Amino acid sequence: MSGFRVPRRIVTGHDRNGASVVVSDGPVPVTQELLEDGVAFHEIWVTDSAPAVIGAGQEDPTAGALTVPPPARGTRIRINEFLPGHLDDKGLQSPVHRTESIDYGIVLEGEITLILDATAVTASAGDVVIQRGTDHAWANRTDRVARVAFVLVGGEYGQDALDVLPESARDGLMRRGPRD
């Protein structure tokens, strides 16, 4: 057993008469476990536009390859689990990465450390991290699982951020999955 707990997802929709119904109820259909890193990604839902298109049926926007950033004008919600004991020689559990998005990280269980260029901060259950397009990494430095719900909102750097970021910052954006 991997130690990961796949979340249950309940999705609502409409029947042919317009009545509110549950169109699916069960484990999230897309999970990627990176056992050597002690990290799992559980995709909950994705939108690809704002305003988001609200469908009636059983369409599942999480089907397909797992990518880290949300669509350019969309959102992504996932739950990540970080097992203890999987730090690399730099004390990190994820690679340092940057996405052009606003990410709300809501700690559900345990503690997770956010590592930035010049600082690190530990967040506990109930804390919320608002990650705004910065280079960052994550590390579970405890002996318990850390579960974090991430809501990612597609973004675009403002001119004030572009004025202070190195030229190479946008070239180094993570655009695909956790291993790409």
Residue frames relative to the residue before (quaternion, step in Angstrom):
aa qw qx qy qz dx dy dz
M 1.0000 0.0000 0.0000 0.0000 0.00 0.00 0.00
S 0.4614 -0.7324 0.4409 0.2375 3.57 -0.87 0.98
G 0.4867 -0.6565 0.4517 0.3579 3.63 1.07 -0.52
F 0.5912 0.5637 -0.3679 0.4443 3.59 1.25 -0.11
R 0.2384 -0.7580 0.5946 0.1227 3.56 -1.19 0.66
V 0.2867 -0.7776 0.5379 0.1543 3.58 -0.40 1.23
P 0.3976 -0.7444 0.4822 0.2352 3.61 -0.69 1.06
R 0.4478 -0.6322 0.5621 0.2895 3.53 -1.31 0.49
R 0.1186 -0.7813 0.6109 0.0479 3.57 -1.04 0.83
I 0.1074 -0.7717 0.6261 0.0286 3.56 -0.87 1.03
V 0.0677 -0.8117 0.5799 -0.0169 3.58 -0.59 1.19
T 0.2319 -0.7756 0.5739 0.1238 3.56 -0.89 0.97
G 0.0126 0.7751 -0.6316 0.0071 3.54 -1.34 0.33
H 0.4959 -0.6295 0.5031 0.3235 3.55 -1.22 -0.50
D 0.3711 -0.6901 0.5628 0.2631 3.55 -1.09 0.65
R 0.7479 -0.4160 0.2631 0.4453 3.62 -1.28 0.00
N 0.6857 0.4564 -0.2828 0.4915 3.57 1.21 -0.40
G 0.5807 -0.6132 0.3644 0.3923 3.57 1.25 0.10
A 0.4641 0.6734 -0.4568 0.3499 3.61 1.24 0.11
S 0.5004 -0.6399 0.4996 0.3009 3.57 -1.12 0.71
V 0.0509 0.8001 -0.5918 0.0839 3.56 -0.82 1.05
V 0.4505 -0.5993 0.5662 0.3426 3.54 -1.35 0.20
V 0.2027 -0.8063 0.5461 0.1031 3.59 -0.67 1.09
S 0.7882 -0.0408 -0.0304 0.6133 3.58 1.24 -0.26
D 0.0017 0.7712 -0.6348 0.0483 3.53 -1.17 0.75
G 0.5151 0.6216 -0.4572 0.3731 3.55 -0.43 1.17
P 0.7456 -0.3602 0.2725 0.4899 3.56 -1.27 -0.19
V 0.5776 -0.5620 0.4383 0.3979 3.59 -1.09 0.62
P 0.4599 -0.7341 0.4286 0.2567 3.59 -0.85 0.91
V 0.7577 0.3056 -0.1864 0.5457 3.61 1.15 -0.42
T 0.1253 0.7548 -0.6282 0.1411 3.52 -0.64 1.24
Q 0.0557 -0.7684 0.6357 0.0494 3.55 -1.02 0.78
E 0.1343 -0.7885 0.5987 0.0412 3.54 -0.72 1.14
L 0.1357 -0.7493 0.6444 0.0697 3.54 -0.89 0.99
L 0.2237 -0.8467 0.4676 0.1200 3.54 0.35 1.30
E 0.6667 0.5122 -0.3201 0.4366 3.60 0.92 -0.83
D 0.7040 0.4160 -0.2545 0.5162 3.60 1.22 -0.50
G 0.3830 -0.7331 0.4781 0.2955 3.58 1.25 -0.29
V 0.5686 0.5682 -0.3785 0.4588 3.59 1.11 0.73
A 0.0574 -0.7695 0.6347 0.0415 3.55 -1.12 0.75
F 0.2140 -0.7392 0.6284 0.1141 3.54 -1.17 0.77
H 0.0556 -0.7830 0.6196 0.0021 3.58 -0.76 1.07
E 0.2525 -0.7928 0.5394 0.1295 3.58 -0.32 1.26
I 0.2283 -0.7924 0.5564 0.1019 3.56 -0.76 1.06
W 0.7634 -0.2311 0.1998 0.5692 3.62 0.76 -1.03
V 0.1257 -0.7712 0.6212 0.0598 3.56 -1.24 0.50
T 0.0755 -0.7377 0.6639 0.0961 3.55 -1.18 0.63
D 0.2698 -0.7961 0.5209 0.1489 3.59 -1.08 0.60
S 0.7636 0.2344 -0.1760 0.5753 3.57 1.23 0.31
A 0.1669 -0.7289 0.6449 0.1578 3.51 -1.38 0.18
P 0.4219 -0.2735 -0.8410 0.1997 1.50 -1.33 2.07
A 0.5493 -0.6192 0.4599 0.3214 3.54 -1.20 0.64
V 0.4350 -0.6693 0.5374 0.2720 3.55 -1.08 0.78
I 0.1975 -0.7751 0.5930 0.0927 3.57 -0.82 1.04
G 0.1771 -0.8059 0.5604 0.0716 3.55 -0.48 1.23
A 0.5146 -0.6561 0.4657 0.2964 3.56 -1.28 0.33
G 0.7798 0.4308 -0.1754 0.4190 3.55 0.98 -0.86
Q 0.7620 -0.4173 0.3080 0.3878 3.46 -1.31 -0.59
E 0.2548 0.7753 -0.5434 0.1965 3.61 1.12 0.41
D 0.1469 -0.7952 0.5848 0.0640 3.57 -1.07 0.74
P 0.2417 -0.8215 0.5004 0.1280 3.58 -0.20 1.25
T 0.5905 0.5733 -0.3875 0.4153 3.62 1.20 -0.07
A 0.4721 0.6786 -0.4476 0.3411 3.60 1.23 -0.23
G 0.6709 0.4651 -0.3699 0.4436 3.57 -1.02 0.81
A 0.7582 -0.3830 0.2790 0.4479 3.52 -1.34 -0.20
L 0.4469 -0.6728 0.5236 0.2712 3.54 -1.08 0.78
T 0.0249 -0.7679 0.6401 0.0013 3.55 -0.91 0.97
V 0.5244 -0.6544 0.4458 0.3131 3.56 -1.12 0.61
P 0.7629 0.3499 -0.2563 0.4794 3.65 0.55 -0.98
P 0.5176 -0.6074 0.4854 0.3570 3.57 -1.22 0.37
P 0.6428 -0.4572 0.4023 0.4648 3.60 -1.25 0.10
A 0.7121 -0.5042 0.2820 0.3990 3.60 -1.16 0.66
R 0.8056 0.1367 -0.0752 0.5715 3.62 0.90 -0.80
G 0.5765 0.6005 -0.3516 0.4283 3.53 1.19 0.61
T 0.4157 -0.6715 0.5528 0.2659 3.51 -1.35 -0.32
R 0.0875 -0.7525 0.6481 0.0777 3.51 -1.32 0.30
I 0.0516 -0.7594 0.6463 0.0541 3.57 -1.04 0.78
R 0.0904 0.7721 -0.6222 0.0931 3.53 -0.97 0.95
I 0.2871 -0.6921 0.6219 0.2278 3.50 -1.34 0.28
N 0.1421 -0.7678 0.6213 0.0651 3.54 -0.86 1.03
E 0.1594 -0.7514 0.6329 0.0971 3.52 -1.13 0.76
F 0.1300 -0.7722 0.6205 0.0417 3.54 -0.96 0.96
L 0.2518 -0.7728 0.5662 0.1375 3.57 -0.50 1.19
P 0.5158 -0.6207 0.4741 0.3520 3.60 -1.12 0.50
G 0.7848 0.3983 -0.2481 0.4048 3.54 -1.32 0.31
H 0.6389 0.5279 -0.3335 0.4493 3.61 1.14 0.45
L 0.3186 0.7537 -0.5157 0.2540 3.60 0.92 0.83
D 0.4093 -0.6929 0.5286 0.2701 3.57 -1.07 0.69
D 0.7415 -0.4197 0.2739 0.4461 3.60 -1.24 -0.08
K 0.6520 0.4705 -0.3131 0.5055 3.61 1.30 -0.17
G 0.5308 -0.6408 0.3998 0.3845 3.59 1.30 -0.03
L 0.5495 0.6053 -0.3859 0.4275 3.59 1.24 0.46
Q 0.2905 -0.7446 0.5729 0.1815 3.55 -1.21 0.55
S 0.7382 0.2230 -0.1743 0.6123 3.56 1.25 -0.31
P 0.5497 -0.5768 0.4524 0.4005 3.58 -1.15 0.34
V 0.5413 -0.5482 0.4975 0.3988 3.56 -1.23 0.37
H 0.1130 0.7990 -0.5777 0.1226 3.56 -0.83 1.02
R 0.1854 -0.7534 0.6230 0.1000 3.54 -1.34 0.36
T 0.0358 -0.7643 0.6429 0.0353 3.57 -1.05 0.79
E 0.4341 -0.6735 0.5273 0.2825 3.57 -1.12 0.64
S 0.4805 0.6288 -0.4389 0.4256 3.51 0.48 1.33
I 0.3730 -0.6253 0.6175 0.2976 3.49 -1.41 0.16
D 0.0761 -0.8113 0.5797 -0.0031 3.58 -0.69 1.12
Y 0.1760 -0.7528 0.6274 0.0931 3.54 -0.85 1.03
G 0.0882 -0.7976 0.5966 0.0151 3.59 -0.56 1.16
I 0.0752 -0.8083 0.5839 -0.0070 3.58 -0.39 1.24
V 0.2911 -0.7743 0.5381 0.1620 3.56 -0.44 1.22
L 0.2238 -0.8039 0.5441 0.0872 3.56 -0.59 1.22
E 0.8004 -0.0026 0.0865 0.5932 3.54 1.01 -0.89
G 0.8192 0.2498 -0.1861 0.4816 3.57 -1.06 0.77
E 0.4662 -0.6293 0.5336 0.3193 3.53 -1.28 -0.58
I 0.0644 -0.7743 0.6292 0.0196 3.55 -1.12 0.76
T 0.2673 -0.7575 0.5742 0.1583 3.57 -1.03 0.80
L 0.2573 -0.7333 0.6181 0.1186 3.52 -0.94 1.06
I 0.1291 -0.7943 0.5920 0.0446 3.57 -0.73 1.10
L 0.0912 -0.7807 0.6181 0.0124 3.56 -0.81 1.12
D 0.7691 -0.3642 0.2368 0.4688 3.61 -1.24 -0.01
A 0.8448 0.1458 -0.0321 0.5138 3.59 0.76 -1.01
T 0.7837 0.2408 -0.1349 0.5564 3.59 1.21 0.07
A 0.1562 -0.7368 0.6445 0.1317 3.52 -1.38 0.20
V 0.0500 -0.7846 0.6178 0.0124 3.54 -1.09 0.74
T 0.2834 -0.7590 0.5652 0.1556 3.56 -0.98 0.88
A 0.1534 -0.7756 0.6101 0.0521 3.54 -0.93 1.02
S 0.2345 -0.7766 0.5772 0.0937 3.56 -1.06 0.88
A 0.7379 -0.3900 0.3013 0.4611 3.56 -1.33 0.23
G 0.7685 0.3012 -0.2669 0.4975 3.55 -0.84 1.08
D 0.6094 0.5388 -0.3577 0.4586 3.61 1.21 -0.35
V 0.1983 -0.7600 0.6087 0.1120 3.55 -1.24 0.55
V 0.1886 -0.7518 0.6252 0.0911 3.56 -0.95 0.99
I 0.1319 -0.7482 0.6433 0.0942 3.57 -0.95 0.88
Q 0.1121 -0.8106 0.5745 -0.0152 3.52 -0.31 1.37
R 0.1094 -0.8504 0.5144 -0.0158 3.57 -0.46 1.26
G 0.8034 -0.3489 0.1779 0.4486 3.57 0.34 1.25
T 0.4696 0.6838 -0.4400 0.3438 3.60 1.16 0.49
D 0.5558 -0.5172 0.5065 0.4087 3.53 -1.33 0.28
H 0.1777 0.7913 -0.5658 0.1489 3.58 -0.82 0.95
A 0.1051 -0.7441 0.6537 0.0891 3.52 -1.38 0.25
W 0.3251 -0.7371 0.5649 0.1789 3.56 -1.34 0.27
A 0.0218 0.7895 -0.6133 0.0095 3.57 -1.18 0.56
N 0.2309 -0.7160 0.6416 0.1494 3.53 -1.02 0.90
R 0.0698 -0.8360 0.5440 -0.0167 3.56 -0.28 1.28
T 0.5573 0.5811 -0.3898 0.4469 3.58 1.23 0.51
D 0.5287 -0.6138 0.4675 0.3537 3.56 -1.28 -0.21
R 0.6445 0.4754 -0.3222 0.5048 3.61 1.27 0.40
V 0.6018 -0.5432 0.4359 0.3909 3.58 -1.24 0.42
A 0.1839 -0.7302 0.6455 0.1280 3.55 -1.17 0.73
R 0.0772 -0.7801 0.6205 0.0197 3.59 -0.82 1.06
V 0.0104 -0.8026 0.5940 -0.0542 3.54 -0.78 1.10
A 0.2549 -0.7235 0.6214 0.1597 3.57 -0.94 0.95
F 0.1087 -0.7894 0.6030 0.0378 3.56 -0.82 1.04
V 0.0923 -0.7334 0.6714 0.0531 3.54 -0.99 0.95
L 0.0919 -0.8112 0.5776 0.0030 3.57 -0.50 1.23
V 0.1225 -0.7884 0.6022 0.0279 3.56 -0.87 1.02
G 0.4762 -0.6792 0.4771 0.2902 3.58 -0.70 1.10
G 0.0315 -0.8253 0.5628 -0.0352 3.56 -0.87 0.97
E 0.2310 -0.7222 0.6309 0.1646 3.48 -1.41 -0.10
Y 0.4866 -0.6755 0.4654 0.3006 3.57 -0.84 0.97
G 0.3893 -0.6873 0.5674 0.2325 3.54 -1.08 0.85
Q 0.6754 -0.5075 0.3393 0.4137 3.56 -1.21 0.42
D 0.6329 0.5394 -0.3508 0.4305 3.63 0.99 -0.72
A 0.6455 0.4837 -0.3227 0.4952 3.60 1.09 -0.63
L 0.6496 0.5156 -0.3224 0.4563 3.60 0.93 -0.85
D 0.6222 0.5606 -0.3360 0.4309 3.58 1.10 -0.67
V 0.7632 0.3639 -0.2001 0.4950 3.61 1.08 -0.63
L 0.5972 0.5687 -0.3695 0.4283 3.60 1.17 -0.36
P 0.5205 -0.6041 0.4811 0.3643 3.59 -1.10 0.56
E 0.6670 -0.5183 0.3607 0.3954 3.57 -1.20 0.58
S 0.6982 0.5018 -0.2654 0.4363 3.56 1.02 -0.82
A 0.4446 0.7305 -0.4460 0.2641 3.64 1.19 -0.26
R 0.7114 0.4420 -0.2738 0.4728 3.60 0.83 -0.88
D 0.5943 0.5587 -0.3650 0.4488 3.60 1.17 -0.50
G 0.7306 0.4458 -0.2276 0.4644 3.58 1.10 -0.71
L 0.3624 0.7510 -0.4877 0.2585 3.60 1.22 0.24
M 0.4150 -0.6575 0.5618 0.2825 3.56 -1.10 0.73
R 0.0772 -0.8358 0.5436 -0.0043 3.55 -0.65 1.12
R 0.7471 0.3482 -0.1853 0.5350 3.58 1.26 -0.25
G 0.8034 -0.2921 0.2299 0.4653 3.53 -1.11 -0.77
P 0.7312 -0.4602 0.2884 0.4128 3.56 -1.30 0.13
R 0.7355 0.3802 -0.2271 0.5128 3.63 1.16 -0.38
D 0.6099 0.5842 -0.3436 0.4107 3.62 1.28 -0.11
